[in-house]
Amino acid sequence: MGVSADKPEVQQRFIDKFELTFPMVSDTGKAIIDAYGAREVLGVTAKRSTFLIGPDGRIARVWPKVHVEGHAEEVVAAIRELATAV
């Protein structure tokens, strides 16, 4: 699931442009973003971060500064690792 402070219509254009296959949540009030500590230092925009939530509902791993290249593969590997540990 993706979360951003963008309005739903802006998110939909992003989803369409990049052909995303996962749901996006609009967090215009930044409640989720703040709860995860994902706001930039200046407090203006959210930084790209990934939080892997385990089967117990707790944060299993955090990538605080996401670089798109190779990131999906890294997350998938972590999911597989988590799945075998359960």
C-alpha positions in Angstrom: 0.0 0.0 0.0 1.2 3.5 -0.8 0.5 6.5 1.3 1.0 10.1 0.2 -0.2 13.6 1.1 -1.5 14.1 -2.4 -5.2 14.4 -3.1 -6.8 11.3 -4.6 -7.0 12.8 -8.1 -3.3 13.5 -8.1 -2.6 10.0 -6.8 -4.8 8.5 -9.6 -2.7 10.3 -12.2 0.5 8.9 -10.6 -1.1 5.4 -10.4 -2.0 5.6 -14.1 1.3 7.0 -15.2 3.4 4.3 -13.5 0.8 1.5 -13.9 0.8 0.7 -10.1 -0.9 -2.4 -9.0 -1.3 -1.6 -5.3 -3.7 0.7 -3.5 -2.8 4.2 -2.6 -4.1 6.1 0.5 -4.5 9.8 0.5 -3.2 11.3 3.7 -3.7 15.0 3.1 -3.8 15.7 6.8 -0.5 13.8 7.2 -1.6 11.8 10.2 -0.2 8.5 8.8 2.9 10.2 7.5 3.6 11.8 10.9 2.8 8.6 12.8 5.5 6.8 10.8 8.0 9.7 11.1 8.1 10.0 7.3 8.1 13.8 7.0 11.1 15.6 5.6 13.3 17.6 8.0 11.7 20.8 7.0 8.3 19.4 7.6 7.0 20.3 4.2 6.9 17.1 2.2 7.1 13.4 3.0 10.3 11.5 2.1 10.1 8.3 0.3 10.3 5.6 2.9 9.2 1.9 3.0 7.8 0.2 6.1 7.4 -3.6 6.0 4.6 -4.6 8.3 4.8 -8.1 9.7 2.0 -10.6 10.1 1.7 -9.5 13.7 0.9 -5.9 12.5 4.2 -4.5 13.8 6.9 -2.8 11.8 9.3 -5.5 10.8 11.7 -3.4 8.7 12.2 0.3 7.7 13.9 1.7 4.6 14.1 5.4 5.6 15.5 6.7 2.3 14.3 4.9 -0.7 16.2 4.9 -4.0 13.9 3.5 -6.6 16.5 1.5 -8.5 16.5 -2.1 -7.1 14.3 -1.2 -4.2 11.4 -3.5 -5.1 13.7 -6.5 -5.3 15.2 -5.6 -1.9 11.7 -5.4 -0.3 10.6 -8.7 -1.9 13.7 -10.4 -0.5 12.9 -9.0 3.0 9.3 -10.2 2.7 10.5 -13.7 1.7 12.9 -13.7 4.7 10.2 -12.6 7.0 7.8 -15.3 5.7 10.4 -18.1 6.3 11.0 -16.8 9.8 7.4 -17.1 10.8 
